[in-house]
């Protein structure tokens, strides 16, 4: 659990997807939370029977991120199941399984969080829109613009939800407000589109 000590705790939030998977790495130390790195993993387009190839790309790219930033916990958003699109849920389950495997092989524990719980934690509204989540994350980290694409904000929100839950358990109340002295960091697109955006460019 996160404690107010000099030893930092690093958490990676994941918004799973077969086209774009968002990730966000945050660090909690002495009661302060800072953004370390955030971005997306973009997978090859679906063509014929290339699902195994796409899943392999997701696994290797995520392992690269985890090897670089060494998180101690993974927060993974649950797959939303829509009765009208059962195939989508099945495909998303493939991506989620690969993500869990990457965490297991890196000896990183995984916590599953529902989208409703994440939204409630960071915005105060369990039915918040994606834009509201983006703006909440932007405000929390004092970013100059909203994290884009929304997958990045969703991943950071998952990590913040976990940290908020630990702080809530310790303090007996919800503490989602922005802490003083937080630093800005990189929001990066891995693979394909976009160069790294750092500090004042956010």
C-alpha positions as a Markdown table, in Angstrom:
| # | Residue | x | y | z |
|---|---|---|---|---|
| 1 | Unk | 0.0 | 0.0 | 0.0 |
| 2 | Unk | 1.0 | 3.6 | -0.6 |
| 3 | Unk | 2.3 | 5.3 | 2.6 |
| 4 | Unk | 3.6 | 8.8 | 3.2 |
| 5 | Unk | 7.2 | 7.8 | 3.2 |
| 6 | Unk | 10.4 | 8.6 | 1.4 |
| 7 | Unk | 10.1 | 5.4 | -0.7 |
| 8 | Unk | 8.2 | 6.1 | -3.9 |
| 9 | Unk | 5.5 | 3.8 | -5.1 |
| 10 | Unk | 5.1 | 3.6 | -8.9 |
| 11 | Unk | 1.8 | 2.6 | -10.5 |
| 12 | Unk | 0.9 | 2.0 | -14.1 |
| 13 | Unk | -2.7 | 2.4 | -15.3 |
| 14 | Unk | -3.8 | 0.6 | -18.5 |
| 15 | Unk | -6.8 | 1.3 | -20.8 |
| 16 | Unk | -6.9 | -1.9 | -22.9 |
| 17 | Unk | -7.6 | -1.9 | -26.6 |
| 18 | Unk | -6.7 | -3.9 | -29.7 |
| 19 | Unk | -6.2 | -0.7 | -31.8 |
| 20 | Unk | -4.9 | 1.7 | -29.1 |
| 21 | Unk | -3.9 | 0.8 | -25.6 |
| 22 | Unk | -3.4 | 3.7 | -23.3 |
| 23 | Unk | -0.9 | 3.7 | -20.4 |
| 24 | Unk | 0.1 | 6.1 | -17.7 |
| 25 | Unk | 2.8 | 5.8 | -15.1 |
| 26 | Unk | 2.5 | 7.8 | -11.9 |
| 27 | Unk | 4.6 | 7.9 | -8.8 |
| 28 | Unk | 3.5 | 8.5 | -5.2 |
| 29 | Unk | 6.1 | 9.7 | -2.7 |
| 30 | Unk | 5.7 | 11.3 | 0.7 |
| 31 | Unk | 2.0 | 12.0 | -0.1 |
| 32 | Unk | 2.6 | 13.7 | -3.4 |
| 33 | Unk | 1.7 | 12.3 | -6.8 |
| 34 | Unk | 3.5 | 13.0 | -10.0 |
| 35 | Unk | 3.2 | 12.0 | -13.6 |
| 36 | Unk | 6.2 | 10.0 | -14.8 |
| 37 | Unk | 5.2 | 9.0 | -18.3 |
| 38 | Unk | 2.0 | 8.4 | -20.4 |
| 39 | Unk | 1.3 | 7.5 | -23.9 |
| 40 | Unk | -0.3 | 4.9 | -26.2 |
| 41 | Unk | 0.6 | 1.6 | -27.8 |
| 42 | Unk | -0.7 | 1.6 | -31.4 |
| 43 | Unk | -1.2 | -1.8 | -32.9 |
| 44 | Unk | -1.2 | -2.9 | -36.6 |
| 45 | Unk | -4.6 | -2.7 | -38.3 |
| 46 | Unk | -6.8 | -5.8 | -38.4 |
| 47 | Unk | -6.1 | -7.7 | -41.6 |
| 48 | Unk | -7.4 | -11.2 | -42.1 |
| 49 | Unk | -6.0 | -13.6 | -39.5 |
| 50 | Unk | -3.4 | -11.3 | -38.0 |
| 51 | Unk | -4.9 | -11.2 | -34.4 |
| 52 | Unk | -2.0 | -13.3 | -33.0 |
| 53 | Unk | 0.5 | -10.8 | -34.5 |
| 54 | Unk | -1.4 | -7.8 | -33.1 |
| 55 | Unk | -1.5 | -9.4 | -29.6 |
| 56 | Unk | 2.2 | -10.2 | -29.8 |
| 57 | Unk | 2.9 | -6.6 | -30.6 |
| 58 | Unk | 0.8 | -5.5 | -27.6 |
| 59 | Unk | 2.7 | -7.9 | -25.3 |
| 60 | Unk | 6.2 | -6.8 | -26.5 |
| 61 | Unk | 5.4 | -3.1 | -26.4 |
| 62 | Unk | 3.9 | -3.2 | -23.0 |
| 63 | Unk | 6.8 | -5.3 | -21.6 |
| 64 | Unk | 9.1 | -2.6 | -23.0 |
| 65 | Unk | 7.2 | 0.1 | -21.1 |
| 66 | Unk | 7.2 | -1.9 | -17.9 |
| 67 | Unk | 10.9 | -2.8 | -18.2 |
| 68 | Unk | 11.7 | 0.9 | -18.6 |
| 69 | Unk | 9.6 | 2.3 | -15.8 |
| 70 | Unk | 9.5 | -0.6 | -13.4 |
| 71 | Unk | 6.0 | -0.2 | -11.9 |
| 72 | Unk | 5.1 | -1.9 | -8.7 |
| 73 | Unk | 1.4 | -2.2 | -9.4 |
| 74 | Unk | -0.8 | -2.3 | -12.5 |
| 75 | Unk | -4.3 | -0.9 | -12.6 |
| 76 | Unk | -6.4 | -2.3 | -15.4 |
| 77 | Unk | -9.7 | -1.0 | -16.5 |
| 78 | Unk | -12.4 | -3.7 | -16.8 |
| 79 | Unk | -13.8 | -4.6 | -20.2 |
| 80 | Unk | -17.2 | -3.2 | -20.7 |
| 81 | Unk | -19.6 | -5.8 | -22.1 |
| 82 | Unk | -22.3 | -4.5 | -24.4 |
| 83 | Unk | -25.0 | -7.0 | -25.3 |
| 84 | Unk | -25.3 | -5.6 | -28.8 |
| 85 | Unk | -21.6 | -6.1 | -29.5 |
| 86 | Unk | -20.5 | -9.4 | -28.0 |
| 87 | Unk | -17.7 | -9.9 | -30.5 |
| 88 | Unk | -16.0 | -6.7 | -29.4 |
| 89 | Unk | -16.1 | -7.8 | -25.8 |
| 90 | Unk | -14.4 | -11.1 | -26.7 |
| 91 | Unk | -11.7 | -9.4 | -28.7 |
| 92 | Unk | -11.1 | -6.9 | -25.9 |
| 93 | Unk | -10.8 | -9.9 | -23.6 |
| 94 | Unk | -7.9 | -11.2 | -25.7 |
| 95 | Unk | -6.1 | -7.9 | -25.2 |
| 96 | Unk | -6.8 | -7.8 | -21.5 |
| 97 | Unk | -5.4 | -11.4 | -21.2 |
| 98 | Unk | -2.2 | -10.4 | -22.9 |
| 99 | Unk | -1.8 | -7.4 | -20.6 |
| 100 | Unk | -2.3 | -9.5 | -17.5 |
| 101 | Unk | 0.3 | -12.0 | -18.8 |
| 102 | Unk | 2.8 | -9.2 | -19.4 |
| 103 | Unk | 2.2 | -8.1 | -15.8 |
| 104 | Unk | 2.5 | -11.6 | -14.4 |
| 105 | Unk | 5.8 | -12.2 | -16.2 |
| 106 | Unk | 7.1 | -8.9 | -14.9 |
| 107 | Unk | 6.0 | -9.9 | -11.3 |
| 108 | Unk | 3.7 | -6.9 | -11.2 |
| 109 | Unk | 0.4 | -7.4 | -9.3 |
| 110 | Unk | -2.8 | -6.4 | -11.2 |
| 111 | Unk | -5.9 | -4.6 | -9.8 |
| 112 | Unk | -9.0 | -4.5 | -11.9 |
| 113 | Unk | -11.2 | -1.4 | -11.7 |
| 114 | Unk | -14.6 | -0.7 | -13.3 |
| 115 | Unk | -14.9 | 2.3 | -15.5 |
| 116 | Unk | -17.7 | 3.6 | -13.3 |
| 117 | Unk | -15.5 | 3.4 | -10.2 |
| 118 | Unk | -12.6 | 5.2 | -12.0 |
| 119 | Unk | -14.8 | 8.0 | -13.2 |
| 120 | Unk | -16.3 | 8.4 | -9.7 |
| 121 | Unk | -12.9 | 8.6 | -8.2 |
| 122 | Unk | -11.4 | 11.2 | -10.5 |
| 123 | Unk | -14.4 | 13.4 | -11.4 |
| 124 | Unk | -17.0 | 12.7 | -8.6 |
| 125 | Unk | -19.4 | 11.3 | -11.3 |
| 126 | Unk | -19.5 | 7.6 | -12.2 |
| 127 | Unk | -21.2 | 8.5 | -15.5 |
| 128 | Unk | -18.7 | 11.2 | -16.5 |
| 129 | Unk | -17.9 | 11.6 | -20.2 |
| 130 | Unk | -14.5 | 11.0 | -21.7 |
| 131 | Unk | -14.0 | 14.7 | -22.0 |
| 132 | Unk | -14.8 | 15.2 | -18.3 |
| 133 | Unk | -12.2 | 12.5 | -17.4 |
| 134 | Unk | -9.6 | 14.2 | -19.7 |
| 135 | Unk | -10.2 | 17.6 | -18.0 |
| 136 | Unk | -10.0 | 16.1 | -14.5 |
| 137 | Unk | -6.6 | 14.4 | -15.3 |
| 138 | Unk | -5.5 | 17.7 | -16.9 |
| 139 | Unk | -6.3 | 19.6 | -13.8 |
| 140 | Unk | -4.8 | 17.1 | -11.4 |
| 141 | Unk | -1.4 | 17.2 | -13.2 |
| 142 | Unk | -1.6 | 20.9 | -14.1 |
| 143 | Unk | -1.2 | 20.1 | -17.8 |
| 144 | Unk | -1.5 | 22.9 | -20.4 |
| 145 | Unk | -4.0 | 20.8 | -22.5 |
| 146 | Unk | -6.1 | 17.7 | -22.1 |
| 147 | Unk | -4.3 | 14.4 | -22.6 |
| 148 | Unk | -5.0 | 13.1 | -26.1 |
| 149 | Unk | -6.1 | 10.6 | -27.3 |
| 150 | Unk | -8.6 | 9.9 | -24.5 |
| 151 | Unk | -7.0 | 6.4 | -23.9 |
| 152 | Unk | -4.1 | 8.2 | -22.2 |
| 153 | Unk | -6.4 | 10.1 | -19.8 |
| 154 | Unk | -8.3 | 6.9 | -19.1 |
| 155 | Unk | -5.1 | 5.1 | -18.2 |
| 156 | Unk | -3.9 | 7.9 | -15.9 |
| 157 | Unk | -7.4 | 8.0 | -14.4 |
| 158 | Unk | -7.1 | 4.3 | -13.6 |
| 159 | Unk | -3.8 | 4.8 | -11.8 |
| 160 | Unk | -5.2 | 7.8 | -9.9 |
| 161 | Unk | -8.2 | 5.8 | -8.8 |
| 162 | Unk | -6.0 | 3.2 | -7.2 |
| 163 | Unk | -3.9 | 5.8 | -5.4 |
| 164 | Unk | -7.0 | 7.7 | -4.3 |
| 165 | Unk | -8.4 | 4.4 | -2.9 |
| 166 | Unk | -5.3 | 3.9 | -0.8 |
| 167 | Unk | -5.3 | 7.5 | 0.4 |
| 168 | Unk | -9.0 | 7.2 | 1.2 |
| 169 | Unk | -8.4 | 4.1 | 3.2 |
| 170 | Unk | -5.7 | 5.9 | 5.2 |
| 171 | Unk | -7.4 | 9.2 | 5.7 |
| 172 | Unk | -11.0 | 7.9 | 6.0 |
| 173 | Unk | -12.2 | 10.3 | 3.3 |
| 174 | Unk | -11.9 | 10.9 | -0.4 |
| 175 | Unk | -9.0 | 13.0 | -1.5 |
| 176 | Unk | -9.1 | 13.4 | -5.2 |
| 177 | Unk | -8.2 | 17.1 | -5.2 |
| 178 | Unk | -4.9 | 18.1 | -6.8 |
| 179 | Unk | -1.9 | 18.1 | -4.5 |
| 180 | Unk | 0.5 | 21.0 | -4.3 |
| 181 | Unk | 4.0 | 20.7 | -5.8 |
| 182 | Unk | 3.2 | 18.2 | -8.5 |
| 183 | Unk | 5.5 | 18.1 | -11.4 |
| 184 | Unk | 4.6 | 17.8 | -15.1 |
| 185 | Unk | 6.1 | 15.1 | -17.2 |
| 186 | Unk | 6.0 | 13.5 | -20.6 |
| 187 | Unk | 2.9 | 12.4 | -22.5 |
| 188 | Unk | 4.3 | 10.2 | -25.3 |
| 189 | Unk | 2.9 | 8.3 | -28.2 |
| 190 | Unk | 4.7 | 5.0 | -28.5 |
| 191 | Unk | 4.9 | 3.6 | -32.1 |
| 192 | Unk | 3.7 | 5.4 | -35.1 |
| 193 | Unk | 2.0 | 8.8 | -34.6 |
| 194 | Unk | 3.4 | 11.7 | -32.6 |
| 195 | Unk | 6.7 | 12.8 | -31.1 |
| 196 | Unk | 7.2 | 13.0 | -27.4 |
| 197 | Unk | 5.6 | 16.1 | -25.7 |
| 198 | Unk | 7.3 | 17.2 | -22.6 |
| 199 | Unk | 6.8 | 19.7 | -19.8 |
| 200 | Unk | 5.6 | 23.1 | -21.2 |
| 201 | Unk | 4.4 | 21.6 | -24.4 |
| 202 | Unk | 1.5 | 19.7 | -22.7 |
